[in-house]
Amino acid sequence: MMEHFERFGLLINNQVVRTPVTIASMAGIVDAEYVRAREKHIGLAFIGGYSIDEPVIKASKLMALQGRQEFIHEDVIAELKRQVSCMTGSDVVLGINMRGCSPASFASVAEELGDGVVYEIDAHCRQQPVIEAGSGEYYLKNPGALIETVKVLKLAGVTVSVKIRAGVSSDDRALAKALWKAGADILHVDLMDLGALKCKQIRNSCPALIIANNSLNTFDRVKDMFSHGADLVSLARKSDERTLSGLDAAITRYTDEQGWYNSPKQLCRGGDIRALTFCCMPVKNCPLIPTLDSLGIKRDEYIRLKEGSVKGTPLEGGKNTCFGSLGWCCKTSSPCMFRDMTIQQEKISSKEYMRLKRQLSEKIIHHIYYDRAEDDAC
């Protein structure tokens, strides 16, 4: 599995994710058997959705009578334990999508199953019986209840994902930030028709892992989401073996060629804030300046951050580049003879250069969301 970690650098619930391709839950369809039939081409899977308390179980039964497929079990804990057991021996990271209407319901499942799975709060289901029971999209209209549920689950010491539907909350960016601050490790976002720009908004709001969902069944669409901030993508109706294997192969091939599977577009071309790793010094009017202003980062702070972050690495060199260091150089997709000449002199490949730029990006993001927060607290 180290090969996969070196390629993608993805770790969820202390497990290496072999590929950033995910199966999303579909009630009554996605269970352990469904996942095992597709496990060669995925890294993460959410089984479910499972209704875990009486009000939502009643809603599920009502929907089943109306013709929807549902997982209905009188002893849902026993069934979930059976499902987890069926995944034994698989290297797919397992998540359980749950529909419940109280923090205690989610906490009780975590107490029974332990920390070996990812717990996904379903704030996505838009079926009216589920909403009336106080679950699904109810949470997007009542974010306080959702945030409390995240907090209670985190107290159980487990990895928490929240599946949301973009465009339902009054402010997706504020919600994403609040969920991350409450302890959510993963935001699983059905982007609806809002696309990559919505993904970018959420990426710029918090450092949580982002799984982009909705019609991501071609490499071009997946690559677009990756370049706007997604860490993984998920498929539901199109999670057939042919589509999954094609995406897995294309993403792996691209990564092995380019070095950074979800590298952002450059900031001046609409990239998210991870693209600060590609920006030059703040000396001219360009998107860098308003971005730094929006983050509350002064120009000299940004300069110190990048210079300090590349010190002692191959990116520190580059006296013949525009600003004297590869730390200020752009993405390999942009032609630059000075950057390419320096890369050759430093005896690093373009692929390794992009890997180093990813590491620099991670340091910048950590500074924005963690180091500066600690400084502010003092």
N, C-alpha and C positions, 0 to 999 in steps of 0.2 A: 504493500500500500504506500510505501515511501515514494515510489515512482509517481503516484497520483498526487501526493502532497507536494512534491517538488514541482509538478506541472501546474497545479491550480492553487495550491496553498490554502485549501478549504478544510476547516476543522469545525465540526458541529457536534455538540454533546460529547466532546473529547474523542470523536471518531473522525478518521480521514474520510472525506467525501471524494469518491473516485472520479466523478464527473459532475459538472454543475447542471445536470438535467434531473428534474424532479417530476414525480407523479403526484398530481393534486388529488385530493379526496373527491369522490362522487358517491353520495349516499346510496347504499344498496348495491354498489358495484365494486368499489375499490377496497379489497380486503387483502390479507396476507397471500392468499392463493393468486390473486390478480397481480400482485407485486412480484412474487417469485417467478411468474411466467415471463417477466420483463426485466429481471434484475441485472442482466448482463450489460444493460445500456443506461442505467440510472445510478445516481449517487444517493438520492434521498427520496423517500416516499411517505405520503400521509394517507393512512388508511382511514376509512370513515366516510362521512361523518356519523358519529355515534351519539345518540341522545342519552344523556347520563343522569337525568333526574326526572321525576314524575311529570311535571308540567310539559316538558319537551318530549318525553316518551308518548304522552297522550297526543301531542301535536303530530308526531311521527305516525302514529296509528291512524289518525285522521287523514293524513296525506296518503298513506298506503291505501286506504279505502277509496281515495280519489284517483288512484292509478299510478302514483309515484312509487319508484323503488326506494325502499328504506331498510336499514338494519334495525330490526326490532327484536330485543332479547329481554326476557323477564329478569335475568341476572346478567346485567351488562358488564359487571366486573369480571365474572367468570369468563364471559366471551372475550373480553379484552385480553385477559391472561392467556387464553387459548390462541388468540391472534399473535401475540408477542412470541409465544412458544413456537409457532409455525415459522417465524422468521429466524430461528436459531440456525446459525451456520452461514447466514447471508451477510455480505459486507455492505449491504444497503443500510444507510442510517434510517431508522424508523421513527416516524412521527404519527401521533394519533390526533385526528381532528375531532373535537368534541363540541357538542351543543348542550349547554347548560344554562340555567338562569340564576345561579348564585355562586359566589366564590367558594363556598363550602363544598359544593358539588364537585368542582374541579379539584379542590384540595384533597377530597376523599379518594378520588381516582389516583392521584399522585401518591398518596399514602399507601395504597394497595399495590401499585405497579413499580414504584421506585424511580430511580433516576436513569434507567437504561433506555428511555425513549424521550422523544421531544413531544411536549404537550402543546397542541395547537387549539387556541380558543377560536371557535367559529363565530366571527362577527360579520359573516359574509352572506349566509343564507337569507334569501328574500321571500321565502314562502310565508304567507300571512299567518298560518297557525303557529309557526316558530317565532315570528316576531311578537305575536300576541302573548306567547308564553314567556317572553322576556329574554329571548336569545336571538342569535343571528344578527340581522341588521338593526335590531333594537339597540344593540350596543353602540352603533355608530351615531344614533340619535341621543344616546345617553352615555357619553364617554366616561363619565364619572364611575359608572358601574363597571365598565370595561377596564379602566385603570385599576380599580380596586381588585378585580379578579386577577389581573397580572401580578399585582403586589402579593396577593395571597399565595399564588402558585410559586412565585420566586422564594417565598419564605420556606417552601418545601424543598428548596435546593435543586430545582429541576430546570431544564432548558425550556424556554417558553417562546412559542411562535404565536402570532396573531394574524388570522386571515381576514382581510378587509376588502371592501369593494370601493374603489376610488369614485369620488364624485357624490357620495352619499352624505358623508360628514360635512359640516359647514366649512371646515378648513382641514384638508388632508395633511398639510404641512405641520400645523399645530398638533394634530392628533398623533402623527408619527413621532414628533419630538416628545410628547407627553408619554406615549407608550414606551419609548426607549428609556426615558427617565424613570418610569415605573419599574423597569427591569426586563422588558421584552428583548429577547435576543435576536428574534427574526420577525420581519414584517413580510407577510405573504400577500401580495397586492394584486387583486384582479383589476387591471387597468382599464377595463371596459373599452370604450372607443377613444380614451384620452391619450393613450400611447406613450411614446418615449419622453415627451416633455413632462408628463405627470411623474414618470419614474425619476427624472432628474430633480423635480421639486422635492420629492420625498428623500432622495439621496442627499440633497443639500440641507436637509432638516435634521438628520441624525446619522450616527455611524452604525446602526443596527444592520445586520445582514438583510438584504432585500431579495426576495424571490418574486420575479415578475411573472404574471399569469395573464392569459387570454390570447388565444389564437397564435401562439408562438411555436409554429410547426415548420418553419423554414429557417435555414441558417441566416439568411439576410435579416429576418425579423429578430431573431435571437441576438445577432451581432449588434443590431441597433439598440436593443435594450441594454446589452452589456456596455456599450459605449456611452450610455446615459445613466449608469449607476447600478444596474442589477448585478448581484453576485451569482444568482442562479436563475433559471427559468423553470416554469412548471407547465405540464400539459395535463389535460383532463380527457375530453372526448377524443382527441387525436393521439392518445398515448398507446398507439399500436406499435408493434415491434419494429416495423419498417421505418416509421417516423423517428422513433427513439434512437434506433441504431444509426440512422443517417445523421441526426443531430450530434450524437456522441462522437461519431467519426469526424465530422466536419469541425467541431469545436477542438477536438484533440489535435487534428492536423494543423489548424490555424495557430494554436498555442505553441506547438512544437516548431513552427516556422517563425512566429512573431515574438514569443516570449512572455506575453502578458495577455491572457485570454479575454479579459474585460477592460482593457485599457480605454480610458475616456477619450472622447474627442478633445482637441485642444480648446482651451477656454475661449479663444477668439473665434472658434467655429461652433460654439454652442455646447461645449463640454461642461460637466459638473465640476464641483470643487476639487475632486481628485486631480483634475488637470492642472492644478497649481504646480505640480511636479514638472510640467513642461514649459512653464512661463519664464520669460526673461526678467531682468531687473525692472522694477517699476519706475521707468524713466520716460515713458511716453503715454499719451492718451490711448488707452485700449481697454478691453473688458476687465483686465487685471485690477485696475484702480477701483472701480465701483464694487468689484467682488471683495477686495480687501476691506473697503469701507463697510460693506454689509456685514462682514465678519468681525468688525471692530479691531482689525489688525493694522497697525501702523506700518508704513513702508520699511522703516529701519528694523522693526521686529521681524518682518517677513524676510528681509535680507539676512539677518542674523540666523534665523531659523533654517533657511536653506543652506547657508554656508556651514553652519554647525552640523547639520544633518549629513552632509556629504564628506565631512572631514575624515580622512583616513580611508576613504573608499575610492574606487576607480573614477567616480564622478567628480572628485575634487580636482583632478587634472584638467588641462585644456587651455593653456595660456594663449593658444592661437584662435580660440573661439571668440564670439562677440563680446562676452563678458568675463573671459578668463577662466571658465570652469564649465565642465559638462553639466553641472548642476543647473545651469541656466539654459540648457539646450532643449530643443523641441523634439517632438515625436518623430520616429524614423520614417513615418509616412510623408513627412515634409522634407523636400530636398534641401540638403545643406552640405556643401563640400567641406566646410571647416569642421563641422561635427563629425562627419564620416572620416575625415583625415585623422582627427584626434582619436576616434575609436580605434582605428588601425594602429596608431602609435601606442595607445594604451594596451594593445593586444587583447581587446575584448570584442566579441561579436555583436552584431546588431541585436540579436536575441538576448544576450547577456545585458546589454545596455538597457533594454526595456525591462528586464527583471530588476535591475538596479533602480530604474525610475519608479517601478512599483513600490519598492522598499522605501524610497524617498517619499512617495505619496502617502504611505502608511504612517510615516513619522509626522508628516504635515497634518494629517487628519487627527492623529492622536493629540497633537499639540492643540488643535482647534477645540476638540471636544473634551479633553481630559486635563492636559497641563494648564491651559489657560483658565479652566474652571477652578482648578485648585488654587491658582494664583489669585483669582477673584475672591475665593472663599477666605483667603488670608487678609 
